[in-house]
Amino acid sequence: MTKKKKVPWFWTWVIGSVVFRLILLYFPKNLNLSSRPEVSTPLTSIRRLAEGYWLKQSSVSPYAGSMYHGSPLLLTLLGPLTVKRIEGQPDHLLCGLVFVIADVVSAMLICAAGEKLQVAYSSSLQLLGLRDLSENSERLPSGDFAALVYLWNPFTIVACVGLSTSAIENLMVVLSLYGACSRLAPLAAFGWVMATHLSLYPAILIIPVILLLGYGPDAPPRKLFCQKNRLEVGNSSSSDSYSEEKAKNQLKVANVFSWRPVVSFLLWTLLWSSYILVLCSIYVQQYGGLQELFKRTYGFILTIQDLSPNIGVLWYFFAEVFDFFRNFFLIVFHGNILLMLAPLALRLNHRPCFLAFVYIAISSMLKSYPSVGDSALYLGLLGLFAYELKDMQFSFFLLSGYVGVSLLSPVMHNLWIWRGTGNANFYFATAITYACFQIILVVESVSAMLNHDRTLTKTKLCTAAFQNVKS
């Protein structure tokens, strides 16, 4: 499969997305998105970051009180942009430009990763003798489609215009997945370390990243290659040693796990982690050291200290639960994510990139402080599997649900906070509904992918039986 050039309409839509964001950035006060609980969380709010930088400039620890809980490196990079002004331009315009660039780079990396996935998948289908399916998969440029879905997703645009730092976190996650798809261990390690440093939850992506580096991009189930090679060996005559040797070599290629890129990834991970820890220790050495940093960042995430409303479900639950049971339920909710890792990895190990999408969707649903920027990432990655998931059920129902929740959430928040005609249950109902739609999306996408793999198995068996009858 040769690499196809981007058609003009693709770049037209990319440029249009950039222009649209720049126009919206000139009206931040009118939109007032940076104060929305769906957009900004205690970890991604640009206002909290600006407050932390002001404390640092005043020779006070940026982690004093309960204002800033993000990375000190992010504070160093974006903090100066919150105080610099372009004459005659809106405040925080420079930060907005950084987020626009981050979104565009993320979309381009998603597009490049999609091309690699499509090439690898088409090659696997051709190796299995399923040329018709290979041609069908090539007709849909999933990488281009996923990039445009990410750029024009209303969640992505709202997070960018609302000056949420989730755009930087998403960039690091996508960078790690692209590096793993390209088998560039240093790049994959850097993206994974930075994403984990910024948000903690991307740490679970080490499983799909290792599978991507070891086995390569997504492919049909490896048992199909075993069946194909057994049939080829069985049909070949005893004198046809070349066919038998070729079949065995293909079987080895399909099943061998390459340890070299994995070991390189682990070494680079250790190197990048040490480098990040040294930089952070230098930054916070006069503010309590690394222990204080971990307590104010990772400890803040795991203990859910801030119960301000957001689109998640944990804030309401821990506002109501008795303190005596708080630690127990903290373990239950965080352990719920970890318990899903092994079963999904065992079942979807032949599709590590899709496995990464599932992990991101689950963590976005159960994390302490979710935002629409998290949903923007997994919805963009979902576009990479448009061909495999084309028969997914309830697609219109899910789309309508996401649109309905997006419209109802601000309304319920306004009724509760500003008009006083509602209560917390109004807003929490939209959060529960949003979580339910995310659960349905994960379940249906996994089911559709497994059904697609079963279809490949049946097609291959039918093809092999036809060839046997013909011979």
Disulfide bonds with the S-S distance in Angstrom:
none
